Amino acid sequence: MSTVRFEGIARHFGPVRALLPTDLDIPQGEFLTLLGPSGSGKTTLLNICAGYLEPSAGRLIVDGRDVTAAPPRLRNMGMVFQNYALFPHMTVAENVAYGLKVRNVPRAELSRRVDEALRLVRLEGYGGRAIRQLSGGQQQRVALARAMVIEPAILLMDEPLGALDRQLRKEVQLEIRRLHLARPRTSIYVTHDQEEALVMSDRIAVMRGGRIVQIGSGADLYERPVDTFVARFLGESNLIEGRVEAIADGRARLAVPGLSAPIEGRAAAGLAVGAVASALIRPEAIRAAAGGIEAGVIERVYLGEIVALRLRLDGGHEVWSRRFAGEVPAGDRIAIGWDAGAVSILPPAEAV
């Protein structure tokens, strides 16, 4: 396992600033996910780490050693690609063994390590099969085994589950997390899928416009986002816009047109009295409350044990609530409320 440090790493493609100067420390054995939309810079950062791209500025430090100019083969990193990049003319075992053969590992040791890698990804007995005989999930596990068999200090994964269907993605997410817990190693994972990030990561770095907007645990980002972009990107969110009336003791009060009373909540950094801001209220925080705010029920969506309600407040503001089916009141109008401790007052996202 290794520590990784990006010091002022940036990358330009002509006039396009794909990655702004970025500082990032990844402790030994951490599973860090780079989460963001297309064009946010996450794959650029990963490819610089792997050695497939040279940075336009900055340094990459691994275990205290500057590897910025080192070729990929000298970085002791394993890479799992989105398209698997398996060799169709080789068997499963031959694919897994490829990196070991390049490193001239003795045959007996090679065979032992291939068997161990296939056991880790639960593909014992599949070594002699052709790649075309495997399902998508099995092929992805072969790609994982091939990356892990060389025993890299750092494991890099670039949206490896993008080609899988939803149910299979969930299964492989848990498989990757299981493998990380069984054999911890410094891992950097790229995705635009918030569920993948929440399921697998120790920390998540949310990226936008070539820079890291916020970094922390999934709980940190979900419960205390720094702005409306992070709130929207991580989890379902209701954002009600207004103007900041007051800020005191880490709390803010937001005046909202059409609502008779202001909304109070945790004050995020960057707020100013009189400025435009938004109240973030997660759907699960909205509940029926006698004497609360009147809301019209616009839509009911049955999701099994959960029912999602689209509600319209005075002034035309719409919010979603998610409640257990047995908790949902009947009728076209209900009174709702929320715990002020579950509300955040957020600044708008900075322009890119």
N, C-alpha and C positions, 0 to 999 in steps of 0.2 A: 504494500500500500504506500501511497505517496501523497505529499501535499502539493497543491498546484496554486500558483499565484500569477494572475494577470496584472501587469503593471503598465497602465496607460496604453493598453493594446487598442489599436485602431486600424481600420482598413478602408481604403478608398478605391473605387473602380472609376478612374477618370474623375469626373466631377461629382460622381455619386458617393456619398458618405455612408457606406453600408454599416459601418461600426464606428461610433464615436469613441474617444479615449475612455477606456474601461478599466477600472480596478476591481479585482475580485479575488478573494482568498477562499480556497476550498480545503478544509482540513482533511487529514488522512482518514480514509475509510468512509467519507461522507457520500451519500447519494444526492447529488444536486441536479435539479431539473431546470432547464432553460425553457420558459414558457412564454409564448407570444404569437401574434399573428404572422402571416407571411410577410417577409420584408423587414422584420423587426431586428434582425442581426444575429439571431440565435445560432443558425447553422454556420454563419461566417465565423463566429467565435469558436464553435466546435472544430471547424476545419483548420483554424489557426492552431488550436491545441494539438490536433492530430499531425500537423506539419504539412497538410495539403495546400495551405495558403500561407504566404508570407505576410506578416502585418506591415502596414504602412508606417506604423510607429509603435513604440512600446516594447516590453520584454515579457517573455514567458519563463517563469521560474518553476522548476520541479525539484522538490527536495533540496532547495537552496542552490541548484545549478541552473544557469542560464542555458535553455535549450532552444532559444528563438531561431537560431540558424541550423539546428540539428535536423537531419532528414528523418522522415517518419520511422524508418527501420531502426533508428538508434534511440527512440523515445520510450520503448517498452510499453506501448499502448495497444489495446485491442479495440477494433472498430466494428460495429454492427450497423449495416446500412438499411435504408428503407426498403430497397428492392432485394434484400438478402444477399445478392451477388454470389450465389452458389454456382459451382461448376456442374452443368447438367450432364457432362460425360463421365463424371466421377460418382462413386457410391457415397453413401452417407459418411462412412468411416474415412474414405479418401479425402472428402471435403474437410472433415474435422482435422485430419492429419496434415493438411497442406502446409500450415505455418510451421509445424514441427519439422517437416522435411526440409523446408527452406533453411531452417536453423541447424540442420545436420544432427538432429537428435537420434541417438542409437535406436535400432529397431525395437528392441525389447522395451525400452523406456517409452518410445513412441506409442506402442500398442497399449501399454498400461495407462498412459495418460489419455488416449482416445477413449478407452473403455470407461475410465473414470469420468470424463467429460460427458459422455452419453448417459451415464448413470445419473449424473447431476441434473440433466435436463429431462430425465425420465424417458429416454429412448434406448434402453437396453434391448439388444437383439435386433436393432434396426441398422446396424453397421453395414450389412451387405446389400441394403436396398438402394434402388436408383432414386434420385431426387424426384423424378416425375411421379413416383409411386406415393409420395407423401402429401398430406394435406398442407394448407397454408400455415396452420399453427405448428405443425411438425417441422416444416422448412424453417420457420423462424427460430425454433429451438435448435436446429442444426447450426444456424448462423450464430446463435449465442454460444453454443459449444465450441465452434471454431474460434471465436474471439477469446473465449476463456481458457482454452486448452494450452495456449502459449504462456499462461500465467502472467498476464500483464499487470503492471502496477496500477494502471489506470484503464478503465473500461469506458469507451465512448459509444453512444447510441444515438443515431440520427433518425428520429421518427420511425422506429422499427416496426410499429404495429399499424401503420397507416393503411396497409392493404388487406387487413383482416376485418371480418364482419364483427358487429358489436359484441356478441356473446363470446366469440373467440378472443377478442381483444381483452375482455375482462379476465378471462382465464389466464392469458399470457401475462397480463399485468401482475397478477398475483404470483405467477411463476417467477417472474423477474425479481419481485420483492423477496420471495422465498430464497432464491439463489443468493441474493445480496446478504440476507441475514445469515445464511449458512456459510458463505465465504465472503465476508466483507472486503470490499476493495473500493478505492476512490472511483466514483462513477459520475459521469456527466451525461445527462439524457436530454434530448431535444424533442419538444412536442408543442403542438398548438391545442392539445386536448387537456382541459382542466381536470377531468376525472383521472387521467393517467398521472398527472402531476400530483394530485392529492393522495392517490393510492400508494405510490411508490417512493415518494421523496422524503428525505430528511429536511431539506430546505428547497425552496422554489425561488428562482430569480425571474421576475416578470419583466419582459423586454418590450420596448416600443420605440420605433424611430431610431434604431441603432444604439440604444442605451438601456441600462438596467433601471427600471422605474422604482422597483421595490424588491427586497429580498428578505425571506424569513420562512418560518414553518408554514404549512398549509393553514393552521389555525390562526397564526398571526395575520396572514394576508386576507383570510376570509373575514375575520372579526374586526381587523383594524387596517383596512386599505387606506393608502395615502391619497388617492384621488378617485374620480369617477371612472377612469379607464380601468384601474385594477378592480374596482367593485364590479364592473360589468363583465370583466374577463374571467373572474374567479367566482363562480357560483351565480345563482339567479338573484336578481336585485330589483328592487323598486327604488327609483330615484325621483324625488320630488323637488323641483327647483324653486328657489326663493332667494331672499336677501338676508344676510346675517344681521340680526338685530343687536346681539350682545355676545360677548365672549368673556368667560370668567371661570377660574379654577378648572381648566381643562374641559369645560362644557360650553356649548354654543346654542343660541336660540335663533331659529330661522323663521322669518315671516313669509308665508306662502299665500299668494293671491288666491282668493276664493275660500280659504280656510279661516274660520273664526278665531282659532287659537294658533300660536306659533308651535313649531315642532322643536323639541329640545333633544340634544344628543351629545355624544363625545365629539370634541372639537379636534379635527385633524390639523396637522401643521399647514401653514400657508393661508389660513383664513384671515380676513380683515372685516371689521364692522362696515356694513354698507355694500360689501362685495356680493356678487352672485355666487351661490353655492347650492349644493343639493343634499337633501336628507336621504341617507341610505337606510332602508328598512327591508330586511330579508323577508321573503314570503312566509317562512315558518314562524316569524316573530309576530305576525298579524293574527289576532284572535277575536272571537266574538266577545263583546264587553258591554254589559248593561250600562246605559247612560253614556256610551262612547260616541264616536263620530258616526253619523249616518252615512251609509253607503248603499248604492244600488248594485244588485247582483247582475252582471252583464253576461256571464258565461260560467258554466260549471263543466270541468273536465275530469272525468273519472279515470284514475290512475291505479286502480286496484284498491289497496287499503288507504290510499291517499286520494283526496279530492282537491283539485286546484280551482280556486274561484277568482274570476276577474271582476274586480269591484270598481265602481266609479264614485269618487268623492265629490263633494261640492266644489265648484270651480272647474269641473271636468277632469280632474286628476284621476288617473287609473292606476290601480295597484293589483298585484296578485297575492293571494293567500293560499297556503298549503296546509290542510288540516286532515287528521284522520277522519275517515268516512263517518264514524259515529259522532263526531264533534261538529259536523256541519249543520247549521240551522236551516230550516226550510224558509221559503218566502223569497220575494224579490228585493226586499230591503233588510239589511241587518245593521246593528250597531257594532263597531269594531274599535279596538284599541291595540296598544303595543307597549312593551316595557321600554321606558326611556333608556335603560342601560343597554338595549340592543340596537340603538339608533346611532349612526355616525353622521356628522355634518362634514361634507367633503368639498374641497375646491374642485373646479373643473380640471380636466386633463390639460397639460400644456400642449400648445400647438406644435406639430411636428414640422 
